[in-house]
Amino acid sequence: MFVLGLQGSPRKKGNTNYLLNEFMEAVRKRGAVTEVLHAPEMNILPCLGCGNCERKGFCAIKNDEMVTTVYPLLRRADLVVLASPVYFYNVTAQLKTLIDRSQALWARKYKHGLDDPGRLHRKGLFLSVGATKGKNLFDGMSLTGRYFFDAIGSEYTDLLGYRRIEEPGELARHPDVEKDVAALVEKIEPMFARKKILFACRENACRSQMASAFARQLAGDRIEALNAGSTPADRINPEMEAVMAEIGIDMAYRTPRSIDAAIEEAQPDMIVTMGCGEQCPYIPGVKYIDWDLPDPAGQPVEFMREIRGDIRKRVEALLGETG
Ligand SMILES: Cc1cc2nc3c(=O)[nH]c(=O)nc-3n(C[C@H](O)[C@H](O)[C@H](O)COP(=O)(O)O)c2cc1C
């Protein structure tokens, strides 16, 4: 399971970062792979409000870190953790800049009718601290978080916020943090308990991407579907992305990766191979299935559609068998 933290405080040794680190440490102990992005250190430009994403489905800003790093990690994440101090009843400007740019994902979903296959299982959590003690202290950011989590295709589950925390280091002396974090991790326990299936092909650009997308879309709440390739390509196949979009499935911002990287994220219970041959590693105790599926890369689009249909049927049958 992959957990992505988005940290908004400009104080790297501040209270927010402490809280996020405590949470990440707890999920790592439970077996998750984690990554934290510090929004104040990133090159992320503010939304231009140009409407390009609504018209064309992608952001007009092409090469900042929102495009190169954040969108792909948001698509990969099983759990996204927003973490920010309260600044004028909302998140910090740096995190808000990142949040605004998720408008491109909102547009793909609501204007282009594309469904991110991770939506069924992805969860969103909010961690925060503020100096004052008002009842409504976290209301503003909670609303912002709700719409952010919806835009990125995730369910907003909880906000853990601490009042009367001001100076750096104060939260580390708070007596409840450990217990509160443990309670949050307990709530997401069913995500860890999902059966793990790794779909592996050669380049992780077409077949294994489609298979894991169908598995996520149909059963992501009970199956952790991973994908990988024995010799991963630089990017996913654009024709595969296009034929999946024809049936309303959003594959944009997915990136190929190696079998080793996928196995590090989760030890699979089952590996479905489709063309990685003798380069697929053997892991004792893991169930192997091989699908004889030709590589559709470079073939006419009709062939890609045929393979898409074939993979969907095979995934449906597999999910039926795995209960
Ligand atoms: C620009 C700015 C605005 C702030 N606005 C609020 C606010 O509206 N309400 C509040 O309770 N605290 C506010 N604070 C205080 C911070 O939320 C508080 O110091 C917090 O502990 C900082 O977290 P950090 O150590 O992670 O940066 C503000 C602080 C700054 C610098």
PDBQT file of the ligand as one rigid body, heavy atoms in Angstrom, charges set to zero:
ROOT
HETATM    1  C1  LIG A 401       0.330  33.452   8.496  1.00  0.00    +0.000 C 
HETATM    2  C2  LIG A 401      -0.189  32.694   9.674  1.00  0.00    +0.000 A 
HETATM    3  C3  LIG A 401      -1.556  32.596   9.847  1.00  0.00    +0.000 A 
HETATM    4  C4  LIG A 401      -2.078  31.880  10.931  1.00  0.00    +0.000 A 
HETATM    5  N1  LIG A 401      -3.432  31.809  11.073  1.00  0.00    +0.000 NA
HETATM    6  C5  LIG A 401      -3.950  31.144  12.124  1.00  0.00    +0.000 A 
HETATM    7  C6  LIG A 401      -5.380  31.054  12.309  1.00  0.00    +0.000 A 
HETATM    8  O1  LIG A 401      -6.170  31.575  11.534  1.00  0.00    +0.000 OA
HETATM    9  N2  LIG A 401      -5.824  30.388  13.399  1.00  0.00    +0.000 N 
HETATM   10  C7  LIG A 401      -4.984  29.780  14.290  1.00  0.00    +0.000 A 
HETATM   11  O2  LIG A 401      -5.451  29.205  15.262  1.00  0.00    +0.000 OA
HETATM   12  N3  LIG A 401      -3.634  29.826  14.114  1.00  0.00    +0.000 NA
HETATM   13  C8  LIG A 401      -3.093  30.493  13.071  1.00  0.00    +0.000 A 
HETATM   14  N4  LIG A 401      -1.736  30.531  12.898  1.00  0.00    +0.000 N 
HETATM   15  C9  LIG A 401      -0.863  29.801  13.832  1.00  0.00    +0.000 C 
HETATM   16  C10 LIG A 401      -0.386  28.439  13.315  1.00  0.00    +0.000 C 
HETATM   17  O3  LIG A 401      -1.462  27.638  12.885  1.00  0.00    +0.000 OA
HETATM   18  C11 LIG A 401       0.367  27.702  14.438  1.00  0.00    +0.000 C 
HETATM   19  O4  LIG A 401       1.488  28.441  14.860  1.00  0.00    +0.000 OA
HETATM   20  C12 LIG A 401       0.803  26.302  14.056  1.00  0.00    +0.000 C 
HETATM   21  O5  LIG A 401       1.230  25.593  15.208  1.00  0.00    +0.000 OA
HETATM   22  C13 LIG A 401       1.958  26.306  13.061  1.00  0.00    +0.000 C 
HETATM   23  O6  LIG A 401       2.239  25.016  12.662  1.00  0.00    +0.000 OA
HETATM   24  P1  LIG A 401       3.674  24.549  12.075  1.00  0.00    +0.000 P 
HETATM   25  O7  LIG A 401       4.613  24.511  13.230  1.00  0.00    +0.000 OA
HETATM   26  O8  LIG A 401       3.447  23.237  11.485  1.00  0.00    +0.000 OA
HETATM   27  O9  LIG A 401       4.046  25.564  11.028  1.00  0.00    +0.000 OA
HETATM   28  C14 LIG A 401      -1.202  31.258  11.848  1.00  0.00    +0.000 A 
HETATM   29  C15 LIG A 401       0.191  31.360  11.660  1.00  0.00    +0.000 A 
HETATM   30  C16 LIG A 401       0.699  32.059  10.587  1.00  0.00    +0.000 A 
HETATM   31  C17 LIG A 401       2.199  32.179  10.423  1.00  0.00    +0.000 C 
ENDROOT
TORSDOF 0
